[in-house]
Amino acid sequence: MASDIVPASVIRAIDSLTANEFVVELDGERLSGIFRVTGLIPFKLDARTSSAPKPVREPFKISKMVQRDPNSPFNRWLRETTAAKADIARPTRTLDVIAVDGGVETRRWTIKDAWISEIAYSDFDSGSGELVQEIVTVQWAEAEESWLGE
């Protein structure tokens, strides 16, 4: 009905993020070949404690294409991680997950003292044309969130 039409003067722009517009940086260097970041929970408190709530730092995953260059920033981190084996001193990095809207940074999550606890691969399948993915589980010590304009 004509009476159900909302005048243009009443419509407001929706302020939201699109999941496919993001960038990941490793120690300040923009990475290529990142497919997705999953399970990023930069703020969580364990409310089950009887005393003050304690921060919970759950790992998250980065899925990326397998890249040939052994000296790319991510591949260097992977090589250092596997070389460290089970040593308690883990190779750490700073990761930034950056939400982008129309090419403009809108929000940034800086993950400090990030270290890799698992490296897995998608299926190698002769009947598939998909790229092989490296799925990396990242542990971390601290997260900071920055908003546009701060």
TAZI-V152859 format. One record per helix or strand of 2 or more residues. SS is the DSSP state (~ for helix, > for strand). FROM is the first residue (numbers start at 1). LEN is the number of residues. If there is no record, write none. Layout:
ss = [SS;SS]
from = [FROM;FROM]
len = [LEN;LEN]
//
This chain:
ss = [~;>;>;>;>;>;>;~;>;>;>;>]
from = [2;22;29;34;45;54;60;73;93;104;133;142]
len = [3;5;2;5;2;2;6;12;9;18;7;6]
//
